[in-house]
């Protein structure tokens, strides 16, 4: 069971990095939406609970929003 959980965490981390890496030409709102969607999926995979989905969406949205900031 530990092996499956480690694989799931690694797969989600890779998906998040690839998704955010593809956001270069997107607007800030699009980055937020993609981050929230990715976070929701990650929360569902990692926790399997509705609270995890909501928490993942919030955290992913914040990360996506910040990824859209150009300095």
Secondary structure, DSSP 8 states (H G I E B T S, - for coil): -HHHHHHHHHHHHHHHHHHHHTTTTS-HHHHHHHHHHHHHHHHHHHH-SHHHHHHHHHHHHHHHHHHT---
